[in-house]
Amino acid sequence: SVAAKIVMAQQATANRQLGEAIDLYEAALQTSPGRADIRVPLGDLYLNGEDFARAEELYRTEFQARPGFALAAERWGESLLLLGRSAEAKVPLERAMELDPQSLTPLCRSKEPSD
């Protein structure tokens, strides 16, 4: 079942078996493309693996499906920044701030220059 694949993907992620987690989430996404609990964690795995284009696609799709989801907007903007598309990142990042003013705090902290 899709729910079982998601649980196994979460367990694989926790065990740092990222390739297996990606395969399980992708299989779940193929079976149930409308589920809200697949695209963002799958996008996170691609983002961590530096497949920024695939991550951007997943986050954008999730945000378009659920425009009130601040985390999807934040991650979409972050992936656009990592792709060097900073002008495009403005819209989802501003939307994330509107939805949840605290949402960009970790992102801003991670981008601060180190002393």
C-alpha positions as CSV (number, residue, x, y, z in Angstrom):
1,S,0.0,0.0,0.0
2,V,1.0,3.6,-0.4
3,A,0.9,4.2,3.4
4,A,3.3,1.2,3.9
5,K,5.7,2.6,1.2
6,I,5.7,6.0,3.0
7,V,6.4,4.4,6.4
8,M,9.2,2.3,4.8
9,A,10.6,5.4,3.1
10,Q,10.6,7.3,6.4
11,Q,12.4,4.4,8.0
12,A,15.0,4.3,5.2
13,T,15.5,8.0,5.5
14,A,16.1,7.7,9.2
15,N,18.6,4.9,8.5
16,R,20.3,7.1,5.9
17,Q,19.4,4.6,3.1
18,L,18.6,7.6,0.9
19,G,18.5,5.7,-2.4
20,E,16.0,3.2,-1.0
21,A,14.0,6.1,0.5
22,I,13.8,7.9,-2.9
23,D,12.7,4.7,-4.7
24,L,10.0,4.1,-2.1
25,Y,8.7,7.7,-2.2
26,E,8.8,7.7,-6.0
27,A,6.8,4.4,-6.1
28,A,4.3,5.9,-3.6
29,L,4.0,9.1,-5.7
30,Q,3.3,7.1,-8.9
31,T,0.5,5.2,-7.1
32,S,-0.9,8.2,-5.3
33,P,0.2,11.5,-6.9
34,G,-2.2,13.6,-4.9
35,R,-1.0,12.6,-1.4
36,A,0.3,15.6,0.6
37,D,2.9,13.6,2.5
38,I,5.1,12.5,-0.4
39,R,6.4,15.4,-2.4
40,V,8.1,17.5,0.3
41,P,10.0,14.7,2.0
42,L,11.0,13.3,-1.5
43,G,12.0,16.8,-2.6
44,D,14.2,17.1,0.6
45,L,16.0,13.9,-0.4
46,Y,16.7,15.2,-3.8
47,L,17.7,18.6,-2.4
48,N,20.2,16.8,0.0
49,G,21.5,14.8,-3.0
50,E,21.9,18.0,-4.9
51,D,19.4,17.2,-7.6
52,F,18.0,20.7,-7.3
53,A,16.0,20.5,-10.5
54,R,14.0,17.4,-9.4
55,A,13.6,19.0,-5.9
56,E,12.3,22.2,-7.5
57,E,9.8,20.3,-9.6
58,L,8.4,18.5,-6.5
59,Y,8.2,21.6,-4.3
60,R,6.6,23.6,-7.1
61,T,4.0,20.9,-7.7
62,E,3.2,20.7,-4.0
63,F,2.9,24.4,-3.7
64,Q,0.6,24.7,-6.7
65,A,-1.6,21.9,-5.2
66,R,-1.5,23.5,-1.8
67,P,-0.8,27.2,-2.0
68,G,-1.3,27.7,1.7
69,F,1.5,25.3,2.6
70,A,4.4,27.5,3.9
71,L,7.0,24.8,3.9
72,A,6.4,23.9,0.3
73,A,6.7,27.6,-0.7
74,E,9.9,27.9,1.4
75,R,11.5,24.8,-0.1
76,W,10.5,25.8,-3.6
77,G,12.2,29.1,-3.2
78,E,15.3,27.5,-1.7
79,S,15.6,25.1,-4.6
80,L,15.2,28.0,-7.1
81,L,18.0,29.8,-5.3
82,L,20.2,26.7,-5.5
83,L,19.5,26.5,-9.2
84,G,20.7,30.1,-9.5
85,R,17.2,31.4,-10.3
86,S,17.0,34.1,-7.6
87,A,14.5,36.3,-9.4
88,E,12.0,33.4,-9.6
89,A,12.6,32.5,-6.0
90,K,11.2,35.9,-4.8
91,V,7.6,34.9,-5.3
92,P,7.6,31.6,-3.3
93,L,9.9,33.0,-0.6
94,E,7.6,36.0,-0.1
95,R,4.6,33.7,0.0
96,A,6.3,31.6,2.7
97,M,6.9,34.7,4.8
98,E,3.2,35.7,4.4
99,L,2.0,32.3,5.4
100,D,4.5,31.8,8.3
101,P,6.8,34.7,9.3
102,Q,9.0,32.2,11.1
103,S,9.3,29.8,8.1
104,L,12.5,31.4,6.6
105,T,14.4,31.8,9.9
106,P,16.4,28.5,9.4
107,L,17.1,29.3,5.8
108,C,18.3,32.9,6.6
109,R,20.5,31.5,9.4
110,S,22.1,28.9,7.1
111,K,22.9,31.6,4.5
112,E,24.5,34.1,6.9
113,P,28.2,34.6,6.3
114,S,30.3,32.9,8.9
115,D,32.7,35.0,11.0
